[in-house]
Amino acid sequence: MSAAEVAAFLDAERTLICATLGRDGWPHLMPLWYVVRDGECWAWTYAKSQKVRNLERDPRCTLQVEAGERYDELRGVMMRCTCTLHRDVEVVAGVGEDLAERYGSARASMLAQAPKRVAMHFAARDVASWDHRKL
């Protein structure tokens, strides 16, 4: 996919899979809702989650967003990223507001969760994409 196609794809899809490395070296995969800000993915999660502990030890992670049912429809984006964790409640609340707007959630309930959460900023180092519809 071109850079414009990747951007459009990320704007259209709803869930990304985040792979972090556990203490034992095994990958830890979790789905996340996300928003794209200035071309980069942001998400939030509970501050005490396993993925946060993993990212505190090692900020490297891989993200994947995919779509399609049949082989000739498969398309996706994989990004090798460095994740920065943000604990400032205003930053976290801002991500929560963006998520509430994107996913149609109640803004008040999202903002109430902000003190228990961290914001995750994923800076892509490498991007790979595929679109089997072009085959």
VMD Tcl script that draws the C-alpha trace (Angstrom):
set ca {
  {0.00 0.00 0.00}
  {1.09 3.56 -0.56}
  {1.50 5.90 2.42}
  {-1.89 7.45 1.61}
  {-3.52 4.00 1.43}
  {-1.97 3.03 4.79}
  {-3.30 6.23 6.36}
  {-6.80 5.64 4.95}
  {-6.73 2.01 6.08}
  {-5.75 2.95 9.65}
  {-8.49 5.60 9.71}
  {-11.08 3.06 8.54}
  {-10.27 0.09 10.78}
  {-11.23 -0.17 14.43}
  {-8.90 -2.51 16.34}
  {-5.17 -3.01 16.40}
  {-3.28 -5.91 17.91}
  {-0.35 -4.88 20.09}
  {2.45 -7.40 20.66}
  {4.80 -6.76 23.57}
  {7.51 -8.98 25.03}
  {6.77 -10.62 28.36}
  {9.34 -11.08 31.10}
  {9.74 -14.70 29.96}
  {10.44 -13.63 26.36}
  {7.09 -14.80 24.99}
  {5.00 -12.41 22.91}
  {1.96 -10.94 24.64}
  {-0.80 -10.00 22.15}
  {-3.73 -7.77 23.02}
  {-6.39 -5.92 21.01}
  {-6.73 -2.17 21.50}
  {-8.97 0.60 20.28}
  {-6.83 3.34 18.81}
  {-6.79 6.80 17.30}
  {-4.41 8.24 14.73}
  {-2.86 11.58 15.66}
  {-0.45 13.24 13.24}
  {-0.01 9.93 11.43}
  {0.82 7.89 14.55}
  {-1.30 5.48 16.56}
  {-2.28 6.24 20.13}
  {-4.22 4.04 22.56}
  {-4.82 3.74 26.27}
  {-4.96 0.93 28.75}
  {-5.06 0.32 32.49}
  {-1.82 1.37 34.15}
  {-1.54 -1.99 35.93}
  {-1.97 -4.10 32.79}
  {0.54 -6.68 31.66}
  {1.25 -4.80 28.43}
  {2.24 -1.70 30.42}
  {4.62 -3.73 32.59}
  {6.10 -5.23 29.44}
  {6.50 -1.80 27.79}
  {8.10 -0.38 30.94}
  {10.80 -3.07 30.63}
  {11.12 -2.82 26.85}
  {9.34 -0.10 24.83}
  {9.57 -2.08 21.57}
  {6.32 -3.49 20.25}
  {4.69 -4.58 17.02}
  {1.25 -3.43 15.96}
  {-0.95 -5.07 13.36}
  {-4.21 -3.92 11.85}
  {-5.83 -6.30 9.39}
  {-9.02 -6.76 7.40}
  {-10.59 -9.17 4.94}
  {-12.37 -12.49 5.06}
  {-11.20 -14.35 1.96}
  {-7.58 -14.66 0.82}
  {-8.13 -12.28 -2.10}
  {-9.50 -9.63 0.32}
  {-6.71 -9.74 2.93}
  {-5.00 -6.46 3.66}
  {-3.20 -5.03 6.59}
  {-0.46 -2.96 8.13}
  {2.27 -4.11 10.50}
  {4.35 -1.53 12.34}
  {7.43 -2.05 14.44}
  {7.19 0.70 17.04}
  {8.70 2.28 20.07}
  {6.03 3.04 22.64}
  {6.11 6.04 24.95}
  {3.86 5.72 28.01}
  {2.18 8.93 29.19}
  {0.87 9.11 32.74}
  {-0.12 12.79 32.87}
  {-3.89 12.71 33.46}
  {-4.53 15.52 30.95}
  {-2.71 13.63 28.19}
  {-4.48 10.40 29.10}
  {-7.86 12.17 29.22}
  {-7.19 13.67 25.79}
  {-6.68 10.21 24.33}
  {-9.84 9.07 26.13}
  {-11.80 11.93 24.56}
  {-10.49 11.04 21.11}
  {-11.41 7.38 21.65}
  {-14.90 8.32 22.88}
  {-15.45 10.42 19.77}
  {-14.15 7.75 17.39}
  {-15.96 4.79 18.94}
  {-19.16 6.49 20.07}
  {-18.57 5.92 23.79}
  {-19.87 8.17 26.54}
  {-17.30 10.92 27.02}
  {-17.95 11.25 30.78}
  {-17.36 7.56 31.48}
  {-14.18 7.59 29.39}
  {-12.84 10.65 31.25}
  {-13.66 9.07 34.62}
  {-11.30 6.22 33.73}
  {-8.33 8.49 32.92}
  {-6.69 8.44 36.39}
  {-6.41 4.62 36.24}
  {-5.00 4.54 32.71}
  {-1.91 5.40 30.71}
  {-1.77 6.73 27.17}
  {0.39 4.85 24.69}
  {2.05 6.70 21.82}
  {3.35 4.31 19.16}
  {6.13 5.77 17.02}
  {6.58 3.53 13.98}
  {10.15 2.65 13.04}
  {9.23 0.32 10.16}
  {5.95 -0.22 8.33}
  {4.98 -3.18 6.17}
  {1.64 -3.43 4.39}
  {-0.19 -5.81 2.10}
  {-3.31 -5.75 0.00}
  {-4.27 -9.02 -1.67}
  {-7.01 -7.23 -3.58}
  {-4.19 -5.96 -5.83}
  {-2.89 -9.44 -6.68}
}
mol new
graphics top color blue
foreach p $ca { graphics top sphere $p radius 0.5 }
foreach p [lrange $ca 0 end-1] q [lrange $ca 1 end] { graphics top cylinder $p $q radius 0.2 }
display resetview
